[in-house]
Amino acid sequence: MAKTIDIQGGYIIPGLCDAHVHVTAVSANLHDLLVLPPSLVTARTTIILRDMLMRGFTTVRDAGGCDWGLAKAVEEGTIPGPRILFCGGALSQTGGHGDMRLRGEDRVPSCCPISLGRVCDGVDQVRLAAREELRRGAHHIKIMASGGVSSPTDFLTNLQFSADEISAIVEEARHAGKYVCAHAYTAPAIKRCLELGVRSIEHGNHIDLECIDLMKRRNFFLVPTLVTYDCIKRIGEESGMPQDQVEKVSDLLAKGLEALALADKEGVNICFGSDLLGSMHKYQLQEFSLRCGVQSPANALRSATTTCAKLFNMEGDIGIVAQGAYADLVALKTNPLLDNFSSLLDPSHVLMVMKEGNIVKRTNL
């Protein structure tokens, strides 16, 4: 029998999606994951997952670090959290964005099962790595195709992996009915990935019109992650991130806003992403505030609902309020499209969070 819930004049939106999280990134210094006990990382991860759900996120796509076990624990109700679409370890070349060894370290890479990435070089190794992650149940394969902020030995402008390596990974994913997403900042890195069949570009701060045209023709996706640059610039060091990594974000927020504005204007498929680390996870919803500076609240909401559902190949199940869909819902005191999501940022205005028909948070109802 259907249950009636009076939300007292509030507003209902679909449960939110975040297409770029790292739920096991329990420290802002990713080198810590090489030495922290997996049991401690897992314990801290349970808090990150619970808090995401309480914010209204009912589905998240993990972009490196989460495995089948954590996703299964959430699915069976052992751990409260959003459903997790995981990739396992993000594939990285030696010295790439997923290689967290310091310059003086000679340890075997990826020796820690909690590491966000796994290092592999050459076509044979990347095929094996992709097949291993797919065997373990990966929803998608993540690759590091350019340098990044939180890696200790590369630069943002680096191109990573050869074209042959990327092509091999894309082929393996396609054979398994999956897709590849790529960490890529610069236009050359983005263009190469798109041409080789990578379906989802993460970050994309230095994207250009040529890349955007290619993305539109192929109906591919862009996942900006603005809030992480804002947080790193403001509180990165006090959160534990090394100074040299904090310095890498100098212009990334400004460039990211420009990229989002251009992609929004040109009609690209844009998804919501946050990419936060350590104690900065709590600022996840601030991504909406930043996006509303250059795009409409309606488009910002679409990025966290219907467009994510399309990227996740879950259209009709999530991202909508409709009969037959998963009952993932958030009830708010005020209309988020009229208040630029301030209702979401105030926990007292979040009246209810429902996941799969089960109320997981209820305030003053």
Residue frames relative to the residue before (quaternion, step in Angstrom):
aa qw qx qy qz dx dy dz
M 1.0000 0.0000 0.0000 0.0000 0.00 0.00 0.00
A 0.4959 -0.6781 0.4567 0.2928 3.58 -0.86 0.96
K 0.2975 -0.7491 0.5707 0.1572 3.55 -1.07 0.82
T 0.2508 -0.7653 0.5773 0.1344 3.58 -0.96 0.90
I 0.0771 -0.7842 0.6156 0.0146 3.56 -0.91 1.00
D 0.2749 -0.7603 0.5706 0.1442 3.57 -0.72 1.06
I 0.1308 -0.8117 0.5659 0.0612 3.60 -0.51 1.16
Q 0.4701 -0.7574 0.3937 0.2244 3.53 1.26 0.59
G 0.7623 -0.4002 0.2008 0.4673 3.54 0.80 1.07
G 0.4531 0.6970 -0.4451 0.3329 3.57 1.24 0.25
Y 0.4825 -0.6504 0.5169 0.2776 3.53 -1.36 -0.13
I 0.2607 -0.7657 0.5736 0.1295 3.55 -1.02 0.89
I 0.0019 0.7497 -0.6617 -0.0096 3.55 -1.07 0.86
P 0.6026 -0.5391 0.4123 0.4198 3.61 -1.18 0.31
G 0.6085 -0.4990 0.4520 0.4201 3.55 -1.25 0.34
L 0.4588 -0.7268 0.4521 0.2385 3.56 -0.92 0.94
C 0.2440 -0.7408 0.6097 0.1411 3.53 -1.32 0.53
D 0.0985 -0.7458 0.6542 0.0783 3.56 -1.17 0.66
A 0.2625 -0.8220 0.4938 0.1079 3.56 -0.49 1.24
H 0.7833 0.2227 -0.1635 0.5568 3.61 1.20 0.05
V 0.2492 0.7363 -0.5907 0.2165 3.54 -0.12 1.34
H 0.1739 -0.7148 0.6576 0.1624 3.51 -1.41 0.22
V 0.1824 -0.8480 0.4858 0.1078 3.57 0.18 1.25
T 0.6948 0.4419 -0.2814 0.4928 3.60 1.18 -0.42
A 0.4877 0.6374 -0.4507 0.3909 3.61 1.25 0.14
V 0.0078 0.8583 -0.5104 0.0525 3.55 0.46 1.26
S 0.7293 0.2835 -0.2062 0.5876 3.58 1.31 -0.07
A 0.4855 -0.6541 0.4931 0.3055 3.57 -1.12 0.65
N 0.6570 0.4058 -0.2964 0.5619 3.57 1.29 -0.21
L 0.2814 -0.8204 0.4725 0.1567 3.57 -0.09 1.28
H 0.5087 0.6229 -0.4302 0.4102 3.59 1.22 -0.24
D 0.5589 0.6188 -0.3832 0.3973 3.60 1.15 -0.58
L 0.6251 0.5725 -0.3464 0.4019 3.59 1.05 -0.71
L 0.5916 0.5680 -0.3689 0.4373 3.58 1.23 -0.32
V 0.7827 0.3304 -0.1568 0.5036 3.59 1.16 -0.50
L 0.5714 0.5903 -0.3963 0.4100 3.62 1.14 -0.39
P 0.5218 -0.6221 0.4681 0.3487 3.63 -0.99 0.70
P 0.5458 -0.6313 0.4326 0.3412 3.62 -0.89 0.84
S 0.6132 0.5586 -0.3555 0.4308 3.60 1.06 -0.67
L 0.6610 0.4934 -0.3064 0.4752 3.59 1.01 -0.79
V 0.6256 0.5289 -0.3332 0.4668 3.58 1.01 -0.82
T 0.6645 0.5062 -0.3057 0.4569 3.58 0.91 -0.90
A 0.6458 0.5234 -0.3248 0.4511 3.59 0.94 -0.85
R 0.6778 0.4725 -0.2930 0.4812 3.58 0.93 -0.85
T 0.6062 0.5699 -0.3477 0.4324 3.58 1.10 -0.70
T 0.6121 0.5631 -0.3619 0.4210 3.60 1.00 -0.72
I 0.6413 0.5093 -0.3238 0.4738 3.59 1.07 -0.68
I 0.6251 0.5346 -0.3299 0.4633 3.59 1.00 -0.85
L 0.6764 0.4956 -0.2920 0.4599 3.59 0.90 -0.92
R 0.6451 0.5205 -0.3238 0.4560 3.58 0.90 -0.88
D 0.6863 0.4913 -0.2912 0.4503 3.57 0.88 -0.94
M 0.5988 0.5484 -0.3622 0.4577 3.61 1.06 -0.66
L 0.6619 0.5043 -0.3037 0.4640 3.56 0.92 -0.91
M 0.6602 0.5123 -0.3095 0.4537 3.59 0.94 -0.84
R 0.6384 0.5104 -0.3296 0.4725 3.61 1.17 -0.46
G 0.6203 -0.5615 0.3456 0.4249 3.59 1.22 -0.25
F 0.5228 0.6116 -0.4287 0.4110 3.60 1.25 0.16
T 0.1092 -0.8301 0.5467 0.0128 3.55 -0.54 1.21
T 0.7617 0.1495 -0.1308 0.6168 3.60 1.30 -0.19
V 0.0259 0.7871 -0.6160 0.0202 3.58 -0.91 0.91
R 0.2741 -0.7194 0.6111 0.1842 3.53 -1.21 0.62
D 0.2606 -0.7755 0.5570 0.1430 3.56 -0.58 1.15
A 0.2577 -0.8060 0.5244 0.0943 3.55 -0.85 1.07
G 0.8142 -0.1388 0.0390 0.5625 3.56 1.14 0.60
G 0.7471 0.3912 -0.3101 0.4389 3.54 -0.76 1.12
C 0.7092 0.4415 -0.2662 0.4808 3.59 0.87 -0.90
D 0.1740 -0.7978 0.5710 0.0850 3.57 -1.04 0.77
W 0.7681 -0.3682 0.2687 0.4497 3.52 -1.38 -0.04
G 0.6383 0.5699 -0.3351 0.3943 3.58 0.95 -0.85
L 0.6758 0.4757 -0.2947 0.4797 3.59 0.89 -0.91
A 0.6510 0.5143 -0.3184 0.4585 3.57 0.93 -0.90
K 0.6575 0.5064 -0.3037 0.4680 3.57 1.01 -0.83
A 0.6283 0.5443 -0.3366 0.4425 3.59 1.00 -0.80
V 0.6496 0.4841 -0.3106 0.4972 3.58 1.06 -0.74
E 0.6493 0.5412 -0.3207 0.4274 3.57 0.90 -0.94
E 0.7519 0.3913 -0.2233 0.4813 3.60 0.90 -0.86
G 0.5717 -0.6440 0.3553 0.3636 3.57 1.29 0.04
T 0.4092 0.7123 -0.4753 0.3150 3.58 1.24 0.17
I 0.7632 0.1613 -0.0781 0.6208 3.55 1.11 -0.81
P 0.3563 -0.7120 0.5489 0.2546 3.64 -0.84 0.83
G 0.3587 0.7230 -0.5341 0.2517 3.54 -0.92 0.87
P 0.6340 -0.4918 0.4068 0.4367 3.57 -1.28 0.00
R 0.5631 -0.5388 0.4644 0.4206 3.59 -1.17 0.37
I 0.2572 -0.7947 0.5412 0.0967 3.55 -0.95 0.93
L 0.1595 -0.7302 0.6591 0.0837 3.53 -0.94 1.01
F 0.0607 -0.8696 0.4891 -0.0289 3.56 -0.10 1.30
C 0.2708 -0.7553 0.5724 0.1688 3.56 -1.28 0.40
G 0.4719 -0.6340 0.4722 0.3905 3.59 1.21 -0.20
G 0.7731 -0.2713 0.2299 0.5252 3.56 -0.91 -0.89
A 0.4178 -0.6758 0.5435 0.2709 3.57 -0.95 0.87
L 0.4156 -0.7308 0.4844 0.2418 3.59 -0.83 0.96
S 0.0124 0.8026 -0.5912 0.0781 3.55 -0.86 1.06
Q 0.4486 -0.6384 0.5451 0.3067 3.54 -1.17 0.57
T 0.6473 -0.4655 0.4139 0.4393 3.56 -1.30 0.18
G 0.8164 0.1777 -0.1585 0.5262 3.57 -0.82 1.00
G 0.5273 0.6417 -0.4021 0.3853 3.57 1.27 0.21
H 0.7767 -0.3849 0.2455 0.4339 3.53 -1.34 -0.10
G 0.7076 0.4315 -0.2716 0.4893 3.59 1.18 -0.36
D 0.5771 0.5484 -0.3771 0.4733 3.59 1.31 0.13
M 0.1334 -0.8536 0.5026 0.0318 3.58 -0.17 1.30
R 0.4107 0.7040 -0.4867 0.3142 3.61 1.21 0.22
L 0.4420 -0.6691 0.5319 0.2721 3.54 -1.08 0.78
R 0.7020 -0.4965 0.2976 0.4148 3.58 -1.20 0.42
G 0.7359 0.4242 -0.2409 0.4695 3.59 1.02 -0.68
E 0.5770 0.6125 -0.3685 0.3952 3.59 1.26 -0.01
D 0.1451 -0.7939 0.5869 0.0643 3.54 -1.06 0.82
R 0.3142 0.7640 -0.5092 0.2414 3.59 1.22 0.36
V 0.5818 -0.5547 0.4497 0.3893 3.56 -1.21 0.45
P 0.4319 -0.7208 0.4657 0.2777 3.64 -0.68 0.99
S 0.8431 0.1965 -0.1614 0.4738 3.51 -1.27 0.61
C 0.3053 0.7698 -0.5130 0.2259 3.58 1.09 0.62
C 0.6836 0.4619 -0.2808 0.4905 3.58 1.19 -0.46
P 0.4296 -0.7367 0.4523 0.2609 3.63 -0.65 1.03
I 0.6485 0.5123 -0.3287 0.4571 3.61 1.20 -0.31
S 0.4179 0.7191 -0.4687 0.2976 3.61 1.21 -0.18
L 0.5093 -0.6656 0.4510 0.3070 3.59 -1.01 0.79
G 0.8016 0.2354 -0.1130 0.5378 3.58 1.13 -0.58
R 0.2001 -0.7275 0.6300 0.1841 3.53 -1.36 0.14
V 0.3661 -0.7575 0.5101 0.1786 3.54 -0.85 1.04
C 0.1264 0.7703 -0.6140 0.1168 3.56 -0.92 0.97
D 0.0981 -0.8076 0.5815 0.0045 3.57 -1.01 0.86
G 0.7761 0.2960 -0.2406 0.5021 3.56 -0.97 0.88
V 0.6593 -0.5527 0.3444 0.3757 3.54 -1.17 0.65
D 0.6672 0.5092 -0.3212 0.4386 3.60 0.86 -0.88
Q 0.6810 0.4893 -0.2969 0.4568 3.59 0.91 -0.89
V 0.6810 0.4782 -0.3179 0.4544 3.60 0.88 -0.81
R 0.5963 0.5407 -0.3662 0.4669 3.60 1.09 -0.60
L 0.6629 0.5040 -0.3040 0.4628 3.56 0.90 -0.95
A 0.6571 0.5139 -0.3141 0.4533 3.59 0.92 -0.90
A 0.6543 0.5027 -0.3132 0.4701 3.60 0.93 -0.87
R 0.6663 0.5030 -0.3067 0.4572 3.57 0.92 -0.88
E 0.6256 0.5356 -0.3362 0.4569 3.58 1.05 -0.74
E 0.6802 0.4727 -0.3033 0.4711 3.59 0.87 -0.89
L 0.6417 0.5113 -0.3251 0.4702 3.59 1.02 -0.73
R 0.6175 0.5402 -0.3398 0.4598 3.59 1.04 -0.75
R 0.6995 0.4690 -0.2568 0.4742 3.54 1.07 -0.78
G 0.6552 -0.5740 0.2924 0.3947 3.57 1.27 0.20
A 0.2749 0.7986 -0.5032 0.1829 3.59 1.23 0.27
H 0.4212 -0.6950 0.5367 0.2270 3.54 -1.04 0.92
H 0.7650 -0.0182 0.0513 0.6417 3.57 1.21 -0.64
I 0.3650 -0.6871 0.5700 0.2641 3.57 -1.32 0.14
K 0.1957 -0.7733 0.5955 0.0955 3.56 -0.89 0.98
I 0.0613 -0.7814 0.6198 0.0388 3.56 -1.03 0.84
M 0.3570 -0.6831 0.5925 0.2343 3.52 -1.28 0.51
A 0.0655 -0.8540 0.5158 -0.0202 3.57 -0.23 1.30
S 0.7690 0.1455 -0.1447 0.6054 3.58 1.29 0.09
G 0.6631 -0.4756 0.3778 0.4375 3.55 -1.29 0.07
G 0.1916 -0.8040 0.5558 0.0895 3.54 -1.27 0.30
V 0.6861 -0.5003 0.3594 0.3871 3.53 -1.37 0.04
S 0.8049 0.3665 -0.1653 0.4365 3.58 0.65 -1.12
S 0.5591 0.5674 -0.4028 0.4507 3.60 1.25 0.24
P 0.4652 -0.7640 0.3840 0.2290 3.60 -0.78 1.02
T 0.8102 0.3301 -0.1516 0.4601 3.64 1.03 -0.53
D 0.6788 0.4574 -0.3227 0.4753 3.63 1.14 0.23
F 0.3831 -0.6931 0.5640 0.2340 3.54 -1.38 0.09
L 0.6476 -0.5528 0.3562 0.3848 3.58 -1.12 0.64
T 0.6965 0.5007 -0.2712 0.4366 3.57 1.05 -0.77
N 0.4584 0.6909 -0.4539 0.3262 3.62 1.22 -0.14
L 0.2672 -0.6717 0.6586 0.2089 3.53 -1.23 0.64
Q 0.0872 -0.8208 0.5643 0.0180 3.59 -0.82 0.94
F 0.7690 0.1973 -0.2818 0.5388 3.50 -1.07 1.02
S 0.4319 -0.6648 0.5453 0.2723 3.54 -1.17 0.65
A 0.6579 -0.4922 0.3801 0.4248 3.56 -1.27 0.29
D 0.6405 0.5286 -0.3274 0.4507 3.59 1.01 -0.78
E 0.6461 0.5150 -0.3229 0.4616 3.58 1.00 -0.78
I 0.6660 0.4932 -0.3063 0.4683 3.59 0.89 -0.91
S 0.6418 0.5306 -0.3234 0.4494 3.59 0.95 -0.86
A 0.6478 0.5198 -0.3185 0.4569 3.57 1.00 -0.82
I 0.6530 0.5086 -0.3132 0.4656 3.58 0.97 -0.83
V 0.6422 0.5162 -0.3179 0.4691 3.59 0.95 -0.88
E 0.6446 0.5271 -0.3199 0.4519 3.58 0.96 -0.85
E 0.6634 0.5015 -0.3113 0.4599 3.58 0.90 -0.89
A 0.6461 0.5126 -0.3247 0.4629 3.58 0.95 -0.82
R 0.6651 0.5053 -0.3066 0.4565 3.58 0.89 -0.92
H 0.6279 0.5420 -0.3423 0.4414 3.59 0.97 -0.80
A 0.7228 0.4114 -0.2295 0.5056 3.57 1.14 -0.66
G 0.5309 -0.6480 0.4002 0.3716 3.60 1.27 0.12
K 0.5638 0.5761 -0.3803 0.4535 3.57 1.23 0.52
Y 0.3365 -0.7282 0.5547 0.2209 3.57 -1.29 -0.16
V 0.4130 -0.6900 0.5416 0.2451 3.55 -1.35 0.22
C 0.1029 -0.7385 0.6597 0.0934 3.54 -1.15 0.73
A 0.1856 -0.8181 0.5421 0.0496 3.57 -1.05 0.76
H 0.3880 -0.6456 0.6162 0.2298 3.50 -1.11 0.90
A 0.2406 0.7680 -0.5554 0.2093 3.60 -0.54 1.15
Y 0.2162 -0.8111 0.5362 0.0884 3.57 -0.76 1.07
T 0.7878 0.3640 -0.1782 0.4638 3.57 0.76 -1.03
A 0.6546 -0.5273 0.3715 0.3943 3.56 -1.23 0.49
P 0.6533 0.5004 -0.3482 0.4490 3.68 0.85 -0.76
A 0.6612 0.4949 -0.3115 0.4700 3.60 0.96 -0.81
I 0.6577 0.5128 -0.3064 0.4589 3.58 0.95 -0.89
K 0.6696 0.5136 -0.3036 0.4425 3.58 0.83 -1.00
R 0.6562 0.5151 -0.3179 0.4506 3.57 0.88 -0.91
C 0.6547 0.5127 -0.3142 0.4580 3.59 0.93 -0.85
L 0.6652 0.5059 -0.3079 0.4548 3.58 0.88 -0.93
E 0.6614 0.5117 -0.3051 0.4557 3.57 0.94 -0.87
L 0.7140 0.4432 -0.2481 0.4820 3.58 1.11 -0.67
G 0.6457 -0.5889 0.2987 0.3834 3.59 1.27 0.18
V 0.3867 0.6979 -0.5052 0.3288 3.58 1.21 0.39
R 0.3648 -0.8034 0.4422 0.1610 3.58 -0.60 1.18
S 0.8041 0.1950 -0.0586 0.5586 3.58 1.06 -0.70
I 0.1763 -0.7817 0.5937 0.0737 3.57 -0.77 1.10
E 0.2336 -0.7794 0.5723 0.1022 3.55 -0.74 1.13
H 0.8070 0.1950 -0.2187 0.5128 3.56 -0.94 1.02
G 0.1602 0.8526 -0.4899 0.0857 3.62 0.26 -1.24
N 0.2084 0.8460 -0.4774 0.1138 3.59 1.18 0.50
H 0.7635 0.3239 -0.1827 0.5280 3.60 1.05 -0.68
I 0.2149 0.7955 -0.5319 0.1951 3.58 1.08 0.71
D 0.1754 -0.7749 0.5954 0.1194 3.58 -1.17 0.55
L 0.7310 -0.4463 0.2895 0.4274 3.56 -1.31 0.16
E 0.6035 0.5563 -0.3645 0.4398 3.59 1.04 -0.68
C 0.6610 0.4901 -0.2986 0.4835 3.58 0.96 -0.86
I 0.6514 0.5226 -0.3143 0.4514 3.57 0.95 -0.87
D 0.6378 0.5153 -0.3291 0.4683 3.60 0.97 -0.80
L 0.6575 0.5023 -0.3039 0.4724 3.57 0.99 -0.86
M 0.6363 0.5300 -0.3175 0.4620 3.57 1.00 -0.83
K 0.6658 0.4968 -0.3021 0.4675 3.60 0.95 -0.85
R 0.6501 0.5261 -0.3258 0.4411 3.60 0.91 -0.88
R 0.7525 0.3837 -0.2053 0.4943 3.57 0.99 -0.79
N 0.3888 -0.7438 0.4599 0.2901 3.57 1.33 -0.03
F 0.3284 0.7448 -0.4999 0.2960 3.55 1.05 0.88
F 0.4792 -0.7071 0.4803 0.1993 3.56 -1.34 0.15
L 0.2026 -0.7351 0.6344 0.1266 3.53 -1.29 0.61
V 0.0982 -0.7919 0.6020 0.0281 3.57 -0.92 0.97
P 0.1362 -0.7945 0.5888 0.0596 3.62 -0.02 1.25
T 0.1186 -0.7783 0.6140 0.0574 3.57 -1.20 0.60
L 0.0389 -0.8792 0.4749 0.0003 3.56 0.56 1.20
V 0.6596 0.5646 -0.3313 0.3694 3.56 0.86 -0.93
T 0.6122 0.5679 -0.3699 0.4073 3.59 1.04 -0.61
Y 0.6502 0.5024 -0.3296 0.4649 3.62 1.04 -0.69
D 0.6188 0.5371 -0.3338 0.4660 3.55 1.06 -0.77
C 0.6916 0.4780 -0.2795 0.4637 3.58 0.87 -0.94
I 0.6595 0.5104 -0.3227 0.4477 3.59 0.87 -0.89
K 0.6614 0.5095 -0.3127 0.4530 3.56 0.95 -0.87
R 0.7226 0.4470 -0.2460 0.4663 3.60 0.96 -0.87
I 0.8505 0.0698 0.0386 0.5199 3.57 0.74 -1.06
G 0.2812 0.8066 -0.4872 0.1816 3.59 1.22 0.31
E 0.7015 0.4686 -0.2819 0.4569 3.57 0.78 -1.01
E 0.6860 0.4711 -0.3000 0.4663 3.60 0.87 -0.87
S 0.6424 0.5026 -0.3191 0.4826 3.58 1.26 -0.35
G 0.6543 -0.5559 0.2958 0.4188 3.58 1.28 -0.05
M 0.5085 0.6410 -0.4367 0.3739 3.61 1.23 0.03
P 0.5217 -0.6458 0.4523 0.3259 3.62 -0.91 0.85
Q 0.6154 -0.6009 0.3731 0.3479 3.57 -1.05 0.81
D 0.6623 0.5173 -0.3292 0.4306 3.60 0.90 -0.85
Q 0.6457 0.4911 -0.3247 0.4863 3.59 1.14 -0.51
V 0.6032 0.5502 -0.3493 0.4598 3.59 1.04 -0.73
E 0.6541 0.5401 -0.3131 0.4271 3.58 0.97 -0.85
K 0.5838 0.6070 -0.3704 0.3919 3.60 1.16 -0.47
V 0.6744 0.5310 -0.3074 0.4107 3.61 1.11 -0.54
S 0.2183 0.8547 -0.4654 0.0722 3.59 1.33 -0.12
D 0.8375 0.1071 -0.0334 0.5348 3.61 0.62 -1.08
L 0.4026 0.7710 -0.4427 0.2178 3.59 1.25 0.05
L 0.6269 0.5210 -0.3598 0.4540 3.62 1.01 -0.62
A 0.6603 0.4989 -0.3123 0.4664 3.60 0.87 -0.91
K 0.6737 0.4804 -0.2942 0.4784 3.59 0.93 -0.89
G 0.6398 0.5335 -0.3255 0.4473 3.57 1.04 -0.73
L 0.6389 0.5095 -0.3186 0.4804 3.57 1.04 -0.75
E 0.6307 0.5178 -0.3279 0.4759 3.59 1.02 -0.78
A 0.6623 0.5077 -0.3044 0.4593 3.58 0.93 -0.90
L 0.6530 0.5098 -0.3123 0.4649 3.58 0.96 -0.85
A 0.6495 0.5171 -0.3218 0.4552 3.59 0.92 -0.88
L 0.6670 0.4975 -0.2977 0.4679 3.58 0.95 -0.89
A 0.6773 0.4905 -0.2956 0.4617 3.58 0.87 -0.94
D 0.6375 0.5246 -0.3194 0.4652 3.58 1.03 -0.79
K 0.6542 0.5171 -0.3037 0.4609 3.57 0.95 -0.89
E 0.7375 0.4280 -0.2256 0.4711 3.58 0.98 -0.86
G 0.5240 -0.6914 0.3862 0.3134 3.59 1.24 0.06
V 0.2791 0.7641 -0.5254 0.2494 3.58 1.09 0.70
N 0.5108 -0.5823 0.5227 0.3562 3.58 -1.25 0.43
I 0.0104 -0.8215 0.5677 -0.0514 3.60 -0.37 1.24
C 0.1335 -0.7975 0.5861 0.0504 3.55 -0.87 1.00
F 0.5387 -0.6123 0.4869 0.3127 3.53 -1.28 0.53
G 0.1108 0.7763 -0.6165 0.0704 3.57 -0.99 0.90
S 0.2299 -0.7955 0.5465 0.1248 3.58 -1.13 0.56
D 0.0892 -0.8581 0.5025 0.0566 3.64 0.99 -0.79
L 0.3315 0.7726 -0.4842 0.2423 3.59 1.00 0.73
L 0.2512 -0.7726 0.5743 0.1012 3.53 -1.23 0.64
G 0.8646 0.1407 -0.0783 0.4759 3.54 -1.21 0.58
S 0.8407 -0.1525 0.1357 0.5015 3.54 -1.01 -0.89
M 0.5747 0.6132 -0.3739 0.3923 3.61 1.24 -0.23
H 0.4221 0.7178 -0.4601 0.3079 3.61 1.24 -0.13
K 0.6199 0.5941 -0.3474 0.3769 3.59 1.03 -0.73
Y 0.6593 0.5071 -0.3106 0.4600 3.61 1.22 -0.29
Q 0.2399 0.8307 -0.4784 0.1531 3.60 1.28 0.25
L 0.7119 0.4696 -0.2693 0.4475 3.60 0.83 -0.93
Q 0.5279 0.6362 -0.4126 0.3826 3.60 1.21 -0.31
E 0.4806 0.6571 -0.4364 0.3832 3.59 1.25 -0.27
F 0.6207 0.5415 -0.3431 0.4514 3.60 1.03 -0.73
S 0.6524 0.5265 -0.3210 0.4406 3.59 0.88 -0.90
L 0.6654 0.4957 -0.3009 0.4701 3.57 0.95 -0.87
R 0.6696 0.5072 -0.3074 0.4470 3.59 0.89 -0.88
C 0.6546 0.5280 -0.3233 0.4338 3.58 0.99 -0.75
G 0.5324 0.6076 -0.4142 0.4193 3.58 1.25 -0.01
V 0.8042 0.2306 -0.1140 0.5358 3.60 1.16 -0.52
Q 0.7726 0.2149 -0.1716 0.5723 3.62 1.20 -0.09
S 0.6312 -0.5540 0.3814 0.3863 3.55 -1.22 0.43
P 0.6109 -0.5453 0.4166 0.3948 3.59 -1.16 0.49
A 0.6240 0.5470 -0.3476 0.4365 3.60 1.02 -0.74
N 0.6789 0.4701 -0.2956 0.4803 3.59 0.93 -0.84
A 0.6084 0.5402 -0.3524 0.4625 3.57 1.08 -0.67
L 0.6624 0.4908 -0.3070 0.4755 3.58 0.98 -0.83
R 0.6176 0.5381 -0.3497 0.4547 3.61 0.99 -0.77
S 0.6365 0.5540 -0.3358 0.4185 3.58 0.98 -0.84
A 0.7385 0.3849 -0.2120 0.5115 3.59 1.15 -0.61
T 0.7210 0.3767 -0.2430 0.5283 3.59 1.26 0.15
T 0.8463 0.2079 -0.1275 0.4736 3.59 -0.18 -1.25
T 0.6746 0.4887 -0.3222 0.4499 3.61 0.93 -0.76
C 0.6135 0.5208 -0.3455 0.4827 3.57 1.05 -0.66
A 0.6237 0.5405 -0.3436 0.4481 3.59 0.96 -0.82
K 0.6415 0.5182 -0.3128 0.4713 3.57 1.04 -0.79
L 0.6615 0.4970 -0.3043 0.4719 3.59 0.90 -0.91
F 0.7161 0.4610 -0.2505 0.4603 3.58 0.93 -0.90
N 0.3730 -0.7213 0.4835 0.3269 3.60 1.31 -0.19
M 0.5349 0.6070 -0.4008 0.4299 3.56 1.04 0.89
E 0.2123 0.7953 -0.5371 0.1841 3.59 1.12 0.63
G 0.7662 0.3152 -0.2672 0.4921 3.54 -0.96 0.94
D 0.7012 0.4313 -0.2612 0.5041 3.57 1.24 -0.38
I 0.8042 0.0863 -0.0129 0.5880 3.58 0.91 -0.93
G 0.7371 0.4525 -0.2970 0.4046 3.55 -1.31 0.18
I 0.7412 0.3103 -0.2056 0.5587 3.59 1.26 0.09
V 0.3080 -0.6769 0.6227 0.2430 3.52 -1.36 0.28
A 0.3421 0.7324 -0.5039 0.3043 3.57 -0.15 1.27
Q 0.5860 -0.5585 0.4501 0.3770 3.53 -1.21 0.53
G 0.7748 0.3216 -0.2539 0.4815 3.56 -0.90 0.93
A 0.6025 0.5313 -0.3633 0.4719 3.58 1.23 -0.31
Y 0.6175 -0.4764 0.4340 0.4511 3.56 -1.28 0.20
A 0.4032 -0.7137 0.5129 0.2548 3.58 -0.93 0.80
D 0.1995 0.7425 -0.5955 0.2329 3.54 0.41 1.35
L 0.1416 0.8192 -0.5282 0.1728 3.58 -0.28 1.26
V 0.1274 -0.7425 0.6500 0.0999 3.52 -1.30 0.53
A 0.1715 -0.7729 0.6047 0.0867 3.58 -0.88 0.98
L 0.1022 -0.8110 0.5760 0.0011 3.56 -0.80 1.10
K 0.5635 -0.6182 0.4375 0.3301 3.55 -1.15 0.64
T 0.7965 0.1495 -0.0678 0.5819 3.60 1.06 -0.76
N 0.6170 -0.5644 0.4109 0.3632 3.55 -1.30 0.32
P 0.3614 -0.7702 0.4768 0.2209 3.65 -0.44 1.13
L 0.6205 0.5511 -0.3464 0.4374 3.60 1.17 -0.45
L 0.7027 0.4327 -0.2589 0.5020 3.57 1.26 -0.33
D 0.7625 0.3452 -0.2011 0.5088 3.59 1.18 -0.40
N 0.4711 -0.7001 0.4227 0.3306 3.59 1.29 0.41
F 0.6869 -0.5468 0.2529 0.4064 3.53 1.02 1.00
S 0.3329 0.7417 -0.5217 0.2585 3.60 1.14 0.38
S 0.5772 0.5858 -0.3745 0.4284 3.59 1.18 -0.52
L 0.6576 0.4935 -0.3084 0.4785 3.58 1.08 -0.68
L 0.6701 0.5238 -0.2990 0.4327 3.57 1.05 -0.76
D 0.6819 0.4185 -0.2720 0.5347 3.58 1.25 -0.37
P 0.3935 -0.7576 0.4615 0.2413 3.63 -0.31 1.19
S 0.6389 0.5391 -0.3415 0.4295 3.60 1.06 -0.64
H 0.6506 0.5041 -0.3120 0.4746 3.59 1.25 -0.33
V 0.5873 0.5234 -0.3785 0.4878 3.59 1.28 -0.12
L 0.2282 -0.8347 0.4910 0.1003 3.55 -0.10 1.34
M 0.8085 -0.0578 0.0932 0.5782 3.56 1.02 -0.78
V 0.0798 -0.7286 0.6742 0.0905 3.53 -1.26 0.59
M 0.0576 -0.7922 0.6075 -0.0072 3.54 -0.85 1.05
K 0.0464 -0.7763 0.6284 0.0166 3.55 -0.99 0.89
E 0.8440 -0.0634 -0.0178 0.5323 3.54 -0.72 1.16
G 0.7363 -0.4441 0.2232 0.4592 3.54 1.00 0.89
N 0.6400 0.4987 -0.3260 0.4852 3.57 1.28 -0.06
I 0.3714 -0.7201 0.5390 0.2303 3.58 -0.81 0.99
V 0.1185 -0.8191 0.5604 0.0307 3.58 -0.59 1.17
K 0.7679 0.0925 -0.0885 0.6276 3.57 1.32 -0.23
R 0.0463 0.7937 -0.6029 0.0665 3.55 -0.93 0.90
T 0.0310 -0.8109 0.5834 -0.0339 3.58 -0.74 1.08
N 0.8700 -0.0777 0.0382 0.4854 3.57 -0.76 1.07
L 0.5077 0.6058 -0.4644 0.3995 3.60 0.90 0.85
